[in-house]
Amino acid sequence: MSNILEKKGKRVILLAIITLSIFANSCKEKKAEKEIKMEKSVPVVVQQSETMIFEDCVTVSGNIEAKYCSMISARIVGVIDFIKVDEGDIVKKGDVLFKTDSLTLTKVLEVSKKQLDVAKASVREKEVNLERLQVEFEKIEIDYKRYKVLYEDNNAITQDAYEKTESIYKQAVAGLKHAAILIELAEAQEAQASCQVDIAKKDLNDSIVCAPIDGKISKREKEPGEMAEVGTTVLKIIDLNTLEVVANLPGETYGKVKIGKTELKIIANGIDLGKRFIKYKAPELDRRSRTFEVKTYIENPPEGVVPGAIAKVNIILDSRNNLGIPKESLLIYSGKSYVFTVVDNIAKMRNVKTGFLNNGYVEILDNGIKREDNVVIMGQTMLKNGSKVEVVEEDE
């Protein structure tokens, strides 16, 4: 009997516990429902995500230089006779710029021509002498052959007479050879004199310095009467119609830069020169700075863009068309990127993978959000996943 009573007591206790548990859960559910009903909506500002172009850019300072520039120096050492141009003058290729020591070089040319005339006369004199010796040789040769027959066949003359005739003949042969050699020597001297004339002509021509390119005189370093030396600048000419933008990029971007394909945007002296393509890329990195040089050209630059100016250069290494959101909408938790979207006035926390950052917008590389999703750009720090929100206008 006591066992039965004990069992009944235990059942009553268990039933009481279950009843209390059910009652407690019911209370919690009602409280939760009440809290949900009492939860206030968080005011937020949203903006729809949209597709846009994102670029991987490197921004550096570059220099604007003249693509064609010529430092003009004398080609012949001498005193400057005259300079026909001044700083700021526009010149065309072939225009005479200045002349050095032309009087002396003119006289040298005249002397060289006279020496050539003497050399030519010497050749003619040697040729006439050879003709004379040839005539004499023909008579000596006839006499020699006749004396030889008389001596060898008939013994009509003495040996001494024959030997004298033979000696005269051999001397005549040697004389002809000597005359021919003298002609060769005179001809060589004529050629030498002709070369001296050519050199004198070149020196005289070199004393007249002409513009090698079209352009404008930017510097005048010498004046008439001063000594001009080879390699010492007298004038500087720059071509303002074709400029080049020179910039140095970090070595780690070398493989991304392609000649004729990589775009760059240029602003110089506040003037937007638009998009252009890289025309030159250095074949190696600078060992000290670990950078490399790139260039592009500007044909017929606008007023205000001149050599020596500094340019802001944006090099576009990569360009992609992807979904973008304002950067202020992005939240970082534990090294991961999140955004809040709003669906039916409920905040949804989304994990996203980001890419480039351009003009205040972050590139989205995965499917964390969709095009035209309402992304919270203000008030997101007050949200948690599932929060009720009230979408308001930004100016409110």
ZAMIVO-959041 format. One record per residue (C-alpha): residue number from 1; chain; x negated, y, z. Coordinates in nm, 3 decimals. Layout:
k=NUM c=A u=X v=Y w=Z
...
This chain:
k=1 c=A u=0.000 v=0.000 w=0.000
k=2 c=A u=-0.277 v=0.240 w=0.082
k=3 c=A u=-0.438 v=0.165 w=-0.257
k=4 c=A u=-0.121 v=0.254 w=-0.439
k=5 c=A u=-0.092 v=0.581 w=-0.249
k=6 c=A u=-0.455 v=0.658 w=-0.324
k=7 c=A u=-0.405 v=0.600 w=-0.698
k=8 c=A u=-0.096 v=0.822 w=-0.706
k=9 c=A u=-0.288 v=1.097 w=-0.528
k=10 c=A u=-0.564 v=1.087 w=-0.784
k=11 c=A u=-0.311 v=1.108 w=-1.070
k=12 c=A u=-0.147 v=1.411 w=-0.912
k=13 c=A u=-0.484 v=1.583 w=-0.876
k=14 c=A u=-0.580 v=1.504 w=-1.237
k=15 c=A u=-0.247 v=1.629 w=-1.364
k=16 c=A u=-0.292 v=1.948 w=-1.167
k=17 c=A u=-0.637 v=1.999 w=-1.315
k=18 c=A u=-0.508 v=1.948 w=-1.670
k=19 c=A u=-0.219 v=2.186 w=-1.609
k=20 c=A u=-0.450 v=2.452 w=-1.473
k=21 c=A u=-0.685 v=2.405 w=-1.769
k=22 c=A u=-0.406 v=2.445 w=-2.022
k=23 c=A u=-0.283 v=2.752 w=-1.837
k=24 c=A u=-0.633 v=2.904 w=-1.832
k=25 c=A u=-0.685 v=2.844 w=-2.205
k=26 c=A u=-0.350 v=2.995 w=-2.280
k=27 c=A u=-0.445 v=3.302 w=-2.081
k=28 c=A u=-0.777 v=3.333 w=-2.268
k=29 c=A u=-0.605 v=3.307 w=-2.604
k=30 c=A u=-0.353 v=3.570 w=-2.509
k=31 c=A u=-0.633 v=3.792 w=-2.381
k=32 c=A u=-0.829 v=3.744 w=-2.703
k=33 c=A u=-0.524 v=3.823 w=-2.912
k=34 c=A u=-0.468 v=4.129 w=-2.700
k=35 c=A u=-0.829 v=4.237 w=-2.743
k=36 c=A u=-0.804 v=4.190 w=-3.120
k=37 c=A u=-0.489 v=4.395 w=-3.125
k=38 c=A u=-0.660 v=4.661 w=-2.914
k=39 c=A u=-0.987 v=4.663 w=-3.116
k=40 c=A u=-1.038 v=5.000 w=-3.280
k=41 c=A u=-1.138 v=5.026 w=-3.650
k=42 c=A u=-1.490 v=5.161 w=-3.714
k=43 c=A u=-1.489 v=5.451 w=-3.963
k=44 c=A u=-1.732 v=5.379 w=-4.250
k=45 c=A u=-1.824 v=5.526 w=-4.586
k=46 c=A u=-1.858 v=5.280 w=-4.873
k=47 c=A u=-1.996 v=5.291 w=-5.224
k=48 c=A u=-1.957 v=5.038 w=-5.499
k=49 c=A u=-2.265 v=4.847 w=-5.610
k=50 c=A u=-2.352 v=4.900 w=-5.974
k=51 c=A u=-2.588 v=4.775 w=-6.241
k=52 c=A u=-2.883 v=5.002 w=-6.322
k=53 c=A u=-3.239 v=4.996 w=-6.451
k=54 c=A u=-3.515 v=4.944 w=-6.195
k=55 c=A u=-3.880 v=5.013 w=-6.273
k=56 c=A u=-4.207 v=4.907 w=-6.115
k=57 c=A u=-4.406 v=5.230 w=-6.136
k=58 c=A u=-4.752 v=5.351 w=-6.041
k=59 c=A u=-4.783 v=5.728 w=-5.999
k=60 c=A u=-5.127 v=5.886 w=-6.037
k=61 c=A u=-5.278 v=6.221 w=-6.126
k=62 c=A u=-5.432 v=6.248 w=-6.471
k=63 c=A u=-5.632 v=6.502 w=-6.666
k=64 c=A u=-5.539 v=6.658 w=-6.997
k=65 c=A u=-5.833 v=6.684 w=-7.233
k=66 c=A u=-5.891 v=6.766 w=-7.598
k=67 c=A u=-5.914 v=6.447 w=-7.800
k=68 c=A u=-6.142 v=6.620 w=-8.050
k=69 c=A u=-6.406 v=6.849 w=-7.902
k=70 c=A u=-6.739 v=6.947 w=-8.052
k=71 c=A u=-7.040 v=7.098 w=-7.876
k=72 c=A u=-7.222 v=7.283 w=-8.156
k=73 c=A u=-7.598 v=7.321 w=-8.136
k=74 c=A u=-7.865 v=7.418 w=-8.387
k=75 c=A u=-7.993 v=7.141 w=-8.612
k=76 c=A u=-8.318 v=7.326 w=-8.674
k=77 c=A u=-8.517 v=7.504 w=-8.403
k=78 c=A u=-8.534 v=7.875 w=-8.470
k=79 c=A u=-8.411 v=8.222 w=-8.395
k=80 c=A u=-8.040 v=8.276 w=-8.451
k=81 c=A u=-7.990 v=8.510 w=-8.747
k=82 c=A u=-7.616 v=8.565 w=-8.694
k=83 c=A u=-7.304 v=8.417 w=-8.536
k=84 c=A u=-6.984 v=8.471 w=-8.734
k=85 c=A u=-6.730 v=8.368 w=-8.468
k=86 c=A u=-6.638 v=8.463 w=-8.113
k=87 c=A u=-6.446 v=8.299 w=-7.831
k=88 c=A u=-6.079 v=8.250 w=-7.916
k=89 c=A u=-6.135 v=8.247 w=-8.293
k=90 c=A u=-5.963 v=7.975 w=-8.494
k=91 c=A u=-6.190 v=7.791 w=-8.739
k=92 c=A u=-6.142 v=7.534 w=-9.012
k=93 c=A u=-6.367 v=7.239 w=-9.086
k=94 c=A u=-6.652 v=7.361 w=-9.306
k=95 c=A u=-6.642 v=7.727 w=-9.197
k=96 c=A u=-6.986 v=7.881 w=-9.143
k=97 c=A u=-7.048 v=7.945 w=-8.773
k=98 c=A u=-7.409 v=8.065 w=-8.745
k=99 c=A u=-7.753 v=8.048 w=-8.911
k=100 c=A u=-8.104 v=8.004 w=-8.771
k=101 c=A u=-8.439 v=8.124 w=-8.914
k=102 c=A u=-8.317 v=8.110 w=-9.274
k=103 c=A u=-8.589 v=8.342 w=-9.416
k=104 c=A u=-8.876 v=8.118 w=-9.308
k=105 c=A u=-8.701 v=7.807 w=-9.433
k=106 c=A u=-8.626 v=7.976 w=-9.767
k=107 c=A u=-8.997 v=8.051 w=-9.812
k=108 c=A u=-9.088 v=7.695 w=-9.717
k=109 c=A u=-8.853 v=7.571 w=-9.988
k=110 c=A u=-9.010 v=7.802 w=-10.246
k=111 c=A u=-9.359 v=7.679 w=-10.157
k=112 c=A u=-9.243 v=7.317 w=-10.177
k=113 c=A u=-9.098 v=7.378 w=-10.524
k=114 c=A u=-9.429 v=7.533 w=-10.640
k=115 c=A u=-9.619 v=7.233 w=-10.505
k=116 c=A u=-9.383 v=7.009 w=-10.699
k=117 c=A u=-9.453 v=7.207 w=-11.017
k=118 c=A u=-9.829 v=7.162 w=-10.959
k=119 c=A u=-9.782 v=6.790 w=-10.908
k=120 c=A u=-9.581 v=6.760 w=-11.230
k=121 c=A u=-9.851 v=6.952 w=-11.421
k=122 c=A u=-10.116 v=6.720 w=-11.279
k=123 c=A u=-9.925 v=6.421 w=-11.411
k=124 c=A u=-9.903 v=6.573 w=-11.758
k=125 c=A u=-10.276 v=6.655 w=-11.751
k=126 c=A u=-10.360 v=6.295 w=-11.659
k=127 c=A u=-10.135 v=6.162 w=-11.930
k=128 c=A u=-10.303 v=6.382 w=-12.194
k=129 c=A u=-10.644 v=6.268 w=-12.071
k=130 c=A u=-10.533 v=5.906 w=-12.107
k=131 c=A u=-10.426 v=5.974 w=-12.467
k=132 c=A u=-10.768 v=6.123 w=-12.542
k=133 c=A u=-10.949 v=5.829 w=-12.388
k=134 c=A u=-10.727 v=5.590 w=-12.581
k=135 c=A u=-10.830 v=5.751 w=-12.913
k=136 c=A u=-11.198 v=5.733 w=-12.818
k=137 c=A u=-11.157 v=5.373 w=-12.706
k=138 c=A u=-11.014 v=5.268 w=-13.042
k=139 c=A u=-11.328 v=5.399 w=-13.222
k=140 c=A u=-11.560 v=5.238 w=-12.962
k=141 c=A u=-11.375 v=4.910 w=-12.992
k=142 c=A u=-11.419 v=4.905 w=-13.374
k=143 c=A u=-11.791 v=4.976 w=-13.342
k=144 c=A u=-11.829 v=4.710 w=-13.076
k=145 c=A u=-11.660 v=4.440 w=-13.285
k=146 c=A u=-11.876 v=4.528 w=-13.593
k=147 c=A u=-12.199 v=4.524 w=-13.391
k=148 c=A u=-12.102 v=4.192 w=-13.240
k=149 c=A u=-12.059 v=4.033 w=-13.583
k=150 c=A u=-12.390 v=4.173 w=-13.706
k=151 c=A u=-12.573 v=4.046 w=-13.401
k=152 c=A u=-12.415 v=3.701 w=-13.363
k=153 c=A u=-12.387 v=3.597 w=-13.732
k=154 c=A u=-12.669 v=3.767 w=-13.922
k=155 c=A u=-12.904 v=3.896 w=-13.654
k=156 c=A u=-12.890 v=4.224 w=-13.847
k=157 c=A u=-12.933 v=4.433 w=-13.535
k=158 c=A u=-13.151 v=4.402 w=-13.233
k=159 c=A u=-13.026 v=4.265 w=-12.906
k=160 c=A u=-13.089 v=4.599 w=-12.740
k=161 c=A u=-12.870 v=4.781 w=-12.991
k=162 c=A u=-12.591 v=4.526 w=-12.940
k=163 c=A u=-12.614 v=4.546 w=-12.559
k=164 c=A u=-12.591 v=4.927 w=-12.569
k=165 c=A u=-12.278 v=4.907 w=-12.784
k=166 c=A u=-12.127 v=4.646 w=-12.552
k=167 c=A u=-12.200 v=4.867 w=-12.249
k=168 c=A u=-12.028 v=5.165 w=-12.413
k=169 c=A u=-11.726 v=4.944 w=-12.489
k=170 c=A u=-11.697 v=4.818 w=-12.130
k=171 c=A u=-11.729 v=5.174 w=-11.998
k=172 c=A u=-11.446 v=5.279 w=-12.230
k=173 c=A u=-11.225 v=4.995 w=-12.098
k=174 c=A u=-11.299 v=5.101 w=-11.739
k=175 c=A u=-11.229 v=5.464 w=-11.832
k=176 c=A u=-10.885 v=5.368 w=-11.959
k=177 c=A u=-10.809 v=5.182 w=-11.635
k=178 c=A u=-10.932 v=5.477 w=-11.431
k=179 c=A u=-10.717 v=5.719 w=-11.631
k=180 c=A u=-10.412 v=5.497 w=-11.575
k=181 c=A u=-10.481 v=5.488 w=-11.202
k=182 c=A u=-10.516 v=5.867 w=-11.196
k=183 c=A u=-10.173 v=5.891 w=-11.358
k=184 c=A u=-10.027 v=5.663 w=-11.091
k=185 c=A u=-10.186 v=5.879 w=-10.822
k=186 c=A u=-10.053 v=6.197 w=-10.980
k=187 c=A u=-9.705 v=6.045 w=-11.008
k=188 c=A u=-9.718 v=5.948 w=-10.639
k=189 c=A u=-9.820 v=6.303 w=-10.552
k=190 c=A u=-9.531 v=6.432 w=-10.763
k=191 c=A u=-9.288 v=6.203 w=-10.576
k=192 c=A u=-9.434 v=6.323 w=-10.247
k=193 c=A u=-9.389 v=6.686 w=-10.351
k=194 c=A u=-9.032 v=6.609 w=-10.459
k=195 c=A u=-8.961 v=6.464 w=-10.114
k=196 c=A u=-9.103 v=6.777 w=-9.954
k=197 c=A u=-8.863 v=6.982 w=-10.165
k=198 c=A u=-8.571 v=6.765 w=-10.051
k=199 c=A u=-8.677 v=6.805 w=-9.688
k=200 c=A u=-8.713 v=7.180 w=-9.729
k=201 c=A u=-8.365 v=7.195 w=-9.889
k=202 c=A u=-8.219 v=6.992 w=-9.604
k=203 c=A u=-8.388 v=7.211 w=-9.343
k=204 c=A u=-8.250 v=7.520 w=-9.514
k=205 c=A u=-7.903 v=7.366 w=-9.528
k=206 c=A u=-7.932 v=7.262 w=-9.164
k=207 c=A u=-8.010 v=7.619 w=-9.069
k=208 c=A u=-7.652 v=7.700 w=-9.173
k=209 c=A u=-7.423 v=7.543 w=-8.911
k=210 c=A u=-7.061 v=7.481 w=-9.011
k=211 c=A u=-6.757 v=7.375 w=-8.811
k=212 c=A u=-6.726 v=6.993 w=-8.804
k=213 c=A u=-6.355 v=7.005 w=-8.703
k=214 c=A u=-6.053 v=7.233 w=-8.710
k=215 c=A u=-6.004 v=7.406 w=-8.378
k=216 c=A u=-6.057 v=7.710 w=-8.161
k=217 c=A u=-6.383 v=7.851 w=-8.023
k=218 c=A u=-6.366 v=7.806 w=-7.646
k=219 c=A u=-6.725 v=7.897 w=-7.555
k=220 c=A u=-7.009 v=8.104 w=-7.702
k=221 c=A u=-7.334 v=8.035 w=-7.519
k=222 c=A u=-7.590 v=8.217 w=-7.740
k=223 c=A u=-7.628 v=8.551 w=-7.917
k=224 c=A u=-7.815 v=8.656 w=-8.237
k=225 c=A u=-8.186 v=8.693 w=-8.176
k=226 c=A u=-8.198 v=8.418 w=-7.915
k=227 c=A u=-8.388 v=8.097 w=-7.973
k=228 c=A u=-8.167 v=7.802 w=-8.064
k=229 c=A u=-8.290 v=7.453 w=-7.994
k=230 c=A u=-8.164 v=7.112 w=-8.098
k=231 c=A u=-7.926 v=6.980 w=-7.831
k=232 c=A u=-7.864 v=7.319 w=-7.668
k=233 c=A u=-7.502 v=7.429 w=-7.707
k=234 c=A u=-7.439 v=7.749 w=-7.901
k=235 c=A u=-7.062 v=7.714 w=-7.952
k=236 c=A u=-6.785 v=7.483 w=-7.830
k=237 c=A u=-6.487 v=7.398 w=-8.049
k=238 c=A u=-6.172 v=7.225 w=-7.923
k=239 c=A u=-5.880 v=7.096 w=-8.126
k=240 c=A u=-5.563 v=7.202 w=-7.943
k=241 c=A u=-5.332 v=7.010 w=-8.177
k=242 c=A u=-5.422 v=6.668 w=-8.038
k=243 c=A u=-5.466 v=6.627 w=-7.664
k=244 c=A u=-5.514 v=6.315 w=-7.456
k=245 c=A u=-5.397 v=6.231 w=-7.107
k=246 c=A u=-5.660 v=6.039 w=-6.909
k=247 c=A u=-5.573 v=5.858 w=-6.586
k=248 c=A u=-5.727 v=5.591 w=-6.363
k=249 c=A u=-5.514 v=5.302 w=-6.238
k=250 c=A u=-5.576 v=5.055 w=-5.952
k=251 c=A u=-5.759 v=4.742 w=-6.063
k=252 c=A u=-5.481 v=4.511 w=-5.943
k=253 c=A u=-5.252 v=4.647 w=-6.216
k=254 c=A u=-5.497 v=4.569 w=-6.500
k=255 c=A u=-5.316 v=4.257 w=-6.623
k=256 c=A u=-4.980 v=4.436 w=-6.634
k=257 c=A u=-5.096 v=4.715 w=-6.864
k=258 c=A u=-5.055 v=4.644 w=-7.236
k=259 c=A u=-5.183 v=4.873 w=-7.511
k=260 c=A u=-4.897 v=5.001 w=-7.724
k=261 c=A u=-4.634 v=4.845 w=-7.493
k=262 c=A u=-4.674 v=4.990 w=-7.144
k=263 c=A u=-4.478 v=5.313 w=-7.108
k=264 c=A u=-4.574 v=5.617 w=-6.909
k=265 c=A u=-4.395 v=5.939 w=-6.820
k=266 c=A u=-4.595 v=6.261 w=-6.806
k=267 c=A u=-4.529 v=6.598 w=-6.642
k=268 c=A u=-4.792 v=6.870 w=-6.687
k=269 c=A u=-4.765 v=7.223 w=-6.551
k=270 c=A u=-4.399 v=7.157 w=-6.481
k=271 c=A u=-4.335 v=7.053 w=-6.843
k=272 c=A u=-4.182 v=6.710 w=-6.901
k=273 c=A u=-4.367 v=6.546 w=-7.189
k=274 c=A u=-4.133 v=6.248 w=-7.193
k=275 c=A u=-4.212 v=5.880 w=-7.240
k=276 c=A u=-4.521 v=5.767 w=-7.427
k=277 c=A u=-4.718 v=5.447 w=-7.471
k=278 c=A u=-5.069 v=5.367 w=-7.353
k=279 c=A u=-5.309 v=5.391 w=-7.649
k=280 c=A u=-5.634 v=5.298 w=-7.473
k=281 c=A u=-5.726 v=5.072 w=-7.184
k=282 c=A u=-6.084 v=5.045 w=-7.054
k=283 c=A u=-6.242 v=4.704 w=-7.116
k=284 c=A u=-6.370 v=4.684 w=-6.759
k=285 c=A u=-6.316 v=4.816 w=-6.406
k=286 c=A u=-6.529 v=5.087 w=-6.255
k=287 c=A u=-6.750 v=4.905 w=-6.004
k=288 c=A u=-6.737 v=5.186 w=-5.750
k=289 c=A u=-6.371 v=5.283 w=-5.750
k=290 c=A u=-6.228 v=4.947 w=-5.872
k=291 c=A u=-6.007 v=5.141 w=-6.112
k=292 c=A u=-5.978 v=5.145 w=-6.488
k=293 c=A u=-5.913 v=5.423 w=-6.736
k=294 c=A u=-5.609 v=5.452 w=-6.962
k=295 c=A u=-5.526 v=5.714 w=-7.225
k=296 c=A u=-5.239 v=5.835 w=-7.435
k=297 c=A u=-5.219 v=6.115 w=-7.690
k=298 c=A u=-5.007 v=6.429 w=-7.724
k=299 c=A u=-4.964 v=6.558 w=-8.078
k=300 c=A u=-4.876 v=6.927 w=-8.116
k=301 c=A u=-4.834 v=6.987 w=-7.740
k=302 c=A u=-4.587 v=7.251 w=-7.618
k=303 c=A u=-4.702 v=7.592 w=-7.503
k=304 c=A u=-4.857 v=7.568 w=-7.158
k=305 c=A u=-5.004 v=7.220 w=-7.199
k=306 c=A u=-5.377 v=7.274 w=-7.251
k=307 c=A u=-5.707 v=7.096 w=-7.182
k=308 c=A u=-5.805 v=7.108 w=-6.816
k=309 c=A u=-5.449 v=7.081 w=-6.685
k=310 c=A u=-5.353 v=6.819 w=-6.426
k=311 c=A u=-5.071 v=6.583 w=-6.517
k=312 c=A u=-4.843 v=6.370 w=-6.303
k=313 c=A u=-4.839 v=6.029 w=-6.469
k=314 c=A u=-4.586 v=5.754 w=-6.394
k=315 c=A u=-4.691 v=5.424 w=-6.547
k=316 c=A u=-4.400 v=5.181 w=-6.590
k=317 c=A u=-4.542 v=4.833 w=-6.530
k=318 c=A u=-4.209 v=4.649 w=-6.535
k=319 c=A u=-3.843 v=4.731 w=-6.604
k=320 c=A u=-3.535 v=4.528 w=-6.509
k=321 c=A u=-3.158 v=4.575 w=-6.538
k=322 c=A u=-3.011 v=4.455 w=-6.207
k=323 c=A u=-2.752 v=4.530 w=-5.939
k=324 c=A u=-2.840 v=4.823 w=-5.715
k=325 c=A u=-2.724 v=4.967 w=-5.383
k=326 c=A u=-2.817 v=5.284 w=-5.190
k=327 c=A u=-3.123 v=5.224 w=-4.976
k=328 c=A u=-2.949 v=5.365 w=-4.664
k=329 c=A u=-2.706 v=5.072 w=-4.674
k=330 c=A u=-2.987 v=4.823 w=-4.610
k=331 c=A u=-3.045 v=4.681 w=-4.260
k=332 c=A u=-3.345 v=4.476 w=-4.150
k=333 c=A u=-3.308 v=4.205 w=-3.885
k=334 c=A u=-3.590 v=3.964 w=-3.802
k=335 c=A u=-3.765 v=4.041 w=-4.129
k=336 c=A u=-3.455 v=3.976 w=-4.340
k=337 c=A u=-3.243 v=4.225 w=-4.533
k=338 c=A u=-2.869 v=4.260 w=-4.477
k=339 c=A u=-2.583 v=4.479 w=-4.596
k=340 c=A u=-2.220 v=4.511 w=-4.494
k=341 c=A u=-1.943 v=4.491 w=-4.749
k=342 c=A u=-1.579 v=4.569 w=-4.684
k=343 c=A u=-1.302 v=4.328 w=-4.785
k=344 c=A u=-0.944 v=4.404 w=-4.670
k=345 c=A u=-1.080 v=4.645 w=-4.406
k=346 c=A u=-1.301 v=4.374 w=-4.255
k=347 c=A u=-1.680 v=4.407 w=-4.250
k=348 c=A u=-1.872 v=4.116 w=-4.401
k=349 c=A u=-2.242 v=4.083 w=-4.324
k=350 c=A u=-2.438 v=3.965 w=-4.631
k=351 c=A u=-2.799 v=3.852 w=-4.653
k=352 c=A u=-2.967 v=3.990 w=-4.968
k=353 c=A u=-3.299 v=3.960 w=-5.148
k=354 c=A u=-3.434 v=4.296 w=-5.258
k=355 c=A u=-3.668 v=4.408 w=-5.534
k=356 c=A u=-3.777 v=4.749 w=-5.662
k=357 c=A u=-3.681 v=5.080 w=-5.499
k=358 c=A u=-3.605 v=5.361 w=-5.747
k=359 c=A u=-3.443 v=5.699 w=-5.693
k=360 c=A u=-3.288 v=5.603 w=-5.360
k=361 c=A u=-3.147 v=5.269 w=-5.484
k=362 c=A u=-3.260 v=4.917 w=-5.391
k=363 c=A u=-3.262 v=4.637 w=-5.646
k=364 c=A u=-3.069 v=4.318 w=-5.553
k=365 c=A u=-3.231 v=4.001 w=-5.689
k=366 c=A u=-2.982 v=3.734 w=-5.571
k=367 c=A u=-2.606 v=3.678 w=-5.549
k=368 c=A u=-2.570 v=3.820 w=-5.196
k=369 c=A u=-2.331 v=4.078 w=-5.333
k=370 c=A u=-2.140 v=4.118 w=-5.658
k=371 c=A u=-2.096 v=4.406 w=-5.898
k=372 c=A u=-1.853 v=4.671 w=-5.768
k=373 c=A u=-1.854 v=4.530 w=-5.412
k=374 c=A u=-1.780 v=4.802 w=-5.156
k=375 c=A u=-2.108 v=4.841 w=-4.967
k=376 c=A u=-2.115 v=5.034 w=-4.639
k=377 c=A u=-2.356 v=5.327 w=-4.666
k=378 c=A u=-2.259 v=5.508 w=-4.343
k=379 c=A u=-2.152 v=5.353 w=-4.013
k=380 c=A u=-2.315 v=5.015 w=-4.081
k=381 c=A u=-2.523 v=5.029 w=-3.760
k=382 c=A u=-2.201 v=5.014 w=-3.557
k=383 c=A u=-2.077 v=4.699 w=-3.728
k=384 c=A u=-2.097 v=4.329 w=-3.673
k=385 c=A u=-1.970 v=4.051 w=-3.893
k=386 c=A u=-1.589 v=4.059 w=-3.886
k=387 c=A u=-1.550 v=4.409 w=-3.748
k=388 c=A u=-1.239 v=4.603 w=-3.844
k=389 c=A u=-1.323 v=4.914 w=-4.042
k=390 c=A u=-1.151 v=5.222 w=-4.171
k=391 c=A u=-1.287 v=5.351 w=-4.501
k=392 c=A u=-1.320 v=5.728 w=-4.501
k=393 c=A u=-1.452 v=5.982 w=-4.748
k=394 c=A u=-1.810 v=6.094 w=-4.696
k=395 c=A u=-1.722 v=6.460 w=-4.648
k=396 c=A u=-1.494 v=6.367 w=-4.356
